[in-house]
């Protein structure tokens, strides 16, 4: 008779890893700059497109105020507040400034 052993139970962190990897791959696949922002307005994650459009490495972006990278920071913050109060914002043009001065319009 063969001996059967059960695989050890996976921790919650190990179980969530595939879904986190999937989410990361979706974010990175976007050609558009994508940023996740805390309720306080601090950047918690960015994709490669955001790094290219700002010229700033991920490590330096994370933890900073998201509005600092727009030509109109007050307008960017107002749009962010609108998302929280209304659930979304549409047709809200903003411009991102690259560290070298190049401008990129975003909606």
C-alpha positions in Angstrom: 0.0 0.0 0.0 1.2 3.5 -0.9 1.5 6.2 1.7 -0.6 9.3 1.0 0.4 12.7 2.3 -1.6 15.9 2.1 -0.1 19.0 0.7 0.3 21.7 3.4 -2.5 24.2 3.6 -1.6 27.5 1.8 -1.6 30.7 3.7 -4.0 33.5 2.7 -1.0 35.4 1.2 -0.1 32.4 -0.9 -3.7 31.9 -2.1 -4.0 35.6 -3.1 -0.7 35.6 -5.0 -2.1 34.4 -8.4 -4.8 37.0 -8.4 -2.3 39.7 -7.5 -0.1 38.6 -10.3 -3.0 38.6 -12.7 -4.0 42.1 -11.5 -0.4 43.3 -11.9 -0.3 41.9 -15.5 -3.5 43.7 -16.4 -2.2 47.0 -15.1 1.1 46.6 -16.8 -0.5 45.6 -20.1 -2.2 49.0 -20.3 -0.6 51.5 -22.6 -2.3 54.3 -20.6 -0.8 55.6 -17.4 -2.5 53.9 -14.4 -2.1 54.9 -10.8 -3.6 53.6 -7.6 -4.1 56.3 -5.0 -4.8 56.1 -1.3 -7.8 58.0 0.2 -5.3 60.6 1.3 -4.1 61.2 -2.3 -0.8 59.3 -2.0 0.4 57.1 -4.9 0.4 53.4 -3.9 1.3 51.9 -7.2 1.9 52.8 -10.9 2.4 51.0 -14.1 5.2 51.3 -16.6 3.3 53.8 -18.7 3.1 56.2 -15.8 6.9 55.9 -15.3 7.4 56.8 -18.9 5.0 59.7 -18.9 6.5 61.2 -15.8 10.1 60.2 -16.2 10.2 59.2 -12.6 11.0 55.7 -11.2 8.2 53.7 -9.5 10.1 53.8 -6.2 10.1 57.7 -6.2 6.5 58.0 -7.3 5.1 55.7 -4.6 4.2 57.6 -1.4 4.0 61.0 -3.1 1.0 63.2 -3.7 -0.6 62.2 -7.1 -1.5 65.8 -7.9 2.1 66.9 -7.9 2.6 65.5 -11.4 -0.2 67.5 -13.1 0.1 71.0 -14.5 -3.0 71.9 -12.5 -2.7 70.1 -9.1 -5.8 71.8 -7.6 -7.9 70.6 -10.5 -6.5 67.1 -10.2 -7.3 67.0 -6.5 -10.9 68.3 -7.2 -11.4 65.5 -9.8 -10.2 63.0 -7.2 -12.7 64.3 -4.6 -15.4 64.1 -7.2 -14.7 60.4 -7.8 -15.2 59.8 -4.1 -18.4 61.8 -3.8 -20.1 60.8 -7.1 -18.4 57.4 -7.8 -16.8 58.5 -11.0 -15.6 61.4 -13.2 -15.9 61.6 -16.9 -14.5 64.1 -19.5 -12.1 65.6 -17.0 -9.0 66.6 -19.0 -5.7 67.0 -17.2 -2.1 67.3 -18.3 0.8 65.4 -16.8 4.2 67.0 -16.7 7.3 64.9 -17.5 10.3 65.7 -15.3 12.0 67.0 -18.5 9.1 69.3 -19.2 7.2 67.4 -21.8 3.4 67.5 -21.4 0.9 64.7 -21.9 -2.9 65.3 -22.0 -5.0 62.7 -20.2 -8.7 62.2 -19.5 
